[in-house]
Amino acid sequence: APWQVLGPQIARLSLGGPGAWAAIVVALGVGSIAGGIIGLRARPRYPLRLSLSFFVVVTPAMLALVAAHAPLWLILPLALIDGSSGTLFNTLWFTAVQSDVPAAELARVFSWDYFGTVAILPLGQALSGPVAAAVGPSTALYGSAALTAILFGLGLAAPAVRNFSPPAVAPAGSEASISPGAPGPASISGGG
C-alpha cells in the first residue's frame, strides 16, 4: 500500500517527475503481461516456492531503490520482473488452489482468499501518509520493503507452502487432460 501512495510522490520529486512514474507503471504492466504468458506454460515442481522467492527478493529491492532515489534505469528492470512475478504468482496460486480444493468449496475459498488479500489494503493506504509525514517518505518505503521481505519470507518458510507440489497435469488439449465423461475435442467441434 505505501508503494501506491508514496511511489508517485517520490517519482515526482526525485526521479524526474510524472514521466518517471509512468515508466515504472508501464514496466510493471509489461512485466505483468510477460508473467501471464510464462504462467500459461510454466509447470514448476514447487510453484509457490518459485513465485514467493521472487517476492522476497525483487519487490523489496524495487521498493528500496525507489526509496533511495536510484536512477530510473536501475528501477525499471526490477519493475518489469516484479510485474511478471505478480501475475505468475497469481496463475500458480489459482492453479494450486484449484488442484487441492474440492470444486464445491472453490467459490468460498476464493472469496475468503480475495477478501484477505484486499481487506487491509485501505488501512495500509490510509496509514502511509501519516507514517511518511512522521518518518519521511523514503524511510516509510524502506520500512515497507523490510515488511514485505519479512511477510513473504514467513510464507516461504512454511513447509506446506514451500513444498507444495500440485498433481501432475497433462498439457491442455491432450487426450490425458480430458476427464472421463467430458466431451472430447471431436465432440466439442461437432466432429465424431
Legacy VTK file of the C-alpha trace (Angstrom):
# vtk DataFile Version 3.0
C-alpha trace
ASCII
DATASET POLYDATA
POINTS 192 float
0.000 0.000 0.000
2.768 2.546 0.716
4.074 1.929 -2.800
0.825 3.182 -4.333
0.758 6.280 -2.128
4.440 7.206 -1.837
5.831 5.949 -5.154
4.250 8.715 -7.257
5.396 11.391 -4.792
8.998 10.176 -4.754
8.964 9.879 -8.562
7.627 13.433 -8.854
10.205 14.914 -6.503
13.304 12.808 -7.095
13.103 10.562 -10.145
12.244 13.036 -12.893
8.538 13.719 -12.472
5.331 12.085 -13.667
7.063 10.556 -16.686
9.276 8.529 -14.368
6.267 7.164 -12.505
4.566 6.396 -15.826
7.649 4.460 -16.962
7.659 2.435 -13.728
3.950 1.628 -14.054
4.381 0.675 -17.729
7.273 -1.634 -16.792
5.057 -3.258 -14.153
2.293 -3.685 -16.754
4.564 -5.138 -19.424
6.015 -7.450 -16.797
2.502 -8.493 -15.833
1.738 -9.489 -19.425
5.025 -11.399 -19.625
4.242 -13.173 -16.336
0.872 -14.229 -17.711
2.481 -15.665 -20.836
5.077 -17.503 -18.748
2.303 -18.761 -16.464
0.494 -20.346 -19.404
3.341 -22.820 -19.851
5.145 -22.907 -16.510
4.827 -26.167 -14.635
7.347 -25.817 -11.790
7.565 -28.701 -9.359
7.183 -26.282 -6.414
5.153 -23.382 -7.825
4.657 -21.389 -4.622
8.333 -21.679 -3.710
9.285 -20.271 -7.099
6.862 -17.380 -7.129
7.289 -16.363 -3.469
11.065 -16.366 -3.910
10.691 -13.549 -6.419
8.515 -11.595 -3.983
11.012 -12.000 -1.134
13.822 -10.510 -3.220
12.551 -8.438 -6.144
9.678 -6.480 -4.592
11.677 -5.247 -1.558
14.636 -4.416 -3.816
12.414 -2.333 -6.102
10.861 -0.521 -3.125
14.302 0.166 -1.677
15.621 1.515 -4.984
12.698 3.937 -5.278
13.176 4.955 -1.632
16.881 5.554 -2.346
16.001 7.705 -5.388
18.052 5.352 -7.551
18.343 6.067 -11.272
15.312 5.077 -13.302
17.369 2.722 -15.475
18.062 0.674 -12.344
14.434 0.635 -11.142
12.779 -0.294 -14.447
14.211 -3.836 -14.826
13.105 -4.664 -11.285
9.651 -3.223 -12.002
9.441 -5.463 -15.076
10.400 -8.547 -13.030
8.098 -7.520 -10.165
5.151 -7.166 -12.540
5.821 -10.559 -14.075
6.252 -12.242 -10.695
2.880 -10.922 -9.519
0.985 -12.373 -12.453
2.995 -15.578 -12.389
2.243 -15.972 -8.674
-1.494 -15.441 -9.265
-1.516 -18.010 -12.062
0.346 -20.585 -9.997
-1.664 -19.800 -6.841
-5.054 -20.135 -8.554
-3.905 -23.386 -10.158
-2.681 -24.700 -6.795
-5.952 -23.866 -5.070
-7.996 -25.475 -7.831
-5.898 -28.633 -7.703
-6.280 -29.063 -3.924
-9.710 -27.652 -3.024
-12.882 -29.627 -3.815
-14.907 -27.984 -6.592
-17.920 -27.462 -4.324
-15.775 -25.326 -1.983
-13.812 -23.294 -4.537
-16.098 -20.258 -4.548
-15.961 -19.929 -0.774
-12.178 -20.444 -0.642
-11.546 -17.886 -3.389
-13.927 -15.411 -1.727
-12.035 -15.617 1.569
-8.698 -15.551 -0.234
-9.572 -12.372 -2.111
-11.109 -10.778 0.967
-7.918 -11.438 2.917
-5.841 -10.077 0.062
-7.620 -6.729 -0.214
-9.139 -6.239 3.250
-6.142 -4.485 4.788
-5.124 -2.573 1.658
-7.195 0.542 2.542
-5.709 0.534 6.036
-2.189 0.444 4.631
-3.004 3.236 2.203
-4.548 5.344 4.962
-1.531 4.872 7.242
1.057 5.538 4.511
0.606 9.317 4.550
0.820 9.796 8.340
3.767 7.392 8.628
5.578 9.164 5.779
4.857 12.528 7.419
6.352 11.245 10.670
9.465 9.474 9.352
9.795 10.680 5.756
8.623 9.040 2.510
11.880 7.188 1.860
12.058 5.770 5.386
8.420 4.670 5.129
9.167 2.930 1.815
12.274 1.261 3.297
10.039 0.023 6.122
7.566 -1.285 3.566
10.393 -3.100 1.767
11.519 -4.734 5.009
7.976 -5.709 5.976
7.370 -7.150 2.502
10.509 -9.290 2.721
9.580 -10.499 6.208
5.967 -11.370 5.385
6.727 -13.153 2.126
9.689 -14.828 3.828
7.369 -16.146 6.541
5.065 -17.529 3.863
8.012 -19.175 2.152
9.249 -20.581 5.479
6.046 -22.577 5.970
6.773 -26.142 4.787
3.224 -26.623 3.459
3.684 -23.591 1.203
7.326 -24.078 0.271
6.940 -27.790 -0.506
3.536 -27.668 -2.170
3.644 -29.674 -5.380
0.462 -29.996 -7.435
-0.516 -33.283 -9.010
0.933 -33.879 -12.463
-1.249 -32.341 -15.133
-1.236 -33.304 -18.784
-0.817 -30.429 -21.243
-4.073 -28.727 -22.215
-5.739 -30.277 -25.231
-4.041 -33.661 -24.892
-6.201 -36.755 -24.546
-4.902 -37.303 -20.995
-6.145 -33.857 -19.927
-9.761 -34.642 -20.781
-11.598 -36.093 -17.834
-13.709 -39.244 -18.311
-17.232 -38.438 -19.405
-16.271 -34.941 -20.554
-16.775 -34.112 -24.193
-13.557 -34.596 -26.142
-12.200 -32.238 -28.786
-14.037 -34.072 -31.547
-17.444 -33.795 -29.873
-16.901 -30.133 -28.974
-16.080 -29.185 -32.537
-19.023 -31.168 -33.858
-16.947 -33.997 -35.358
-17.040 -37.733 -34.429
LINES 1 193
192 0 1 2 3 4 5 6 7 8 9 10 11 12 13 14 15 16 17 18 19 20 21 22 23 24 25 26 27 28 29 30 31 32 33 34 35 36 37 38 39 40 41 42 43 44 45 46 47 48 49 50 51 52 53 54 55 56 57 58 59 60 61 62 63 64 65 66 67 68 69 70 71 72 73 74 75 76 77 78 79 80 81 82 83 84 85 86 87 88 89 90 91 92 93 94 95 96 97 98 99 100 101 102 103 104 105 106 107 108 109 110 111 112 113 114 115 116 117 118 119 120 121 122 123 124 125 126 127 128 129 130 131 132 133 134 135 136 137 138 139 140 141 142 143 144 145 146 147 148 149 150 151 152 153 154 155 156 157 158 159 160 161 162 163 164 165 166 167 168 169 170 171 172 173 174 175 176 177 178 179 180 181 182 183 184 185 186 187 188 189 190 191
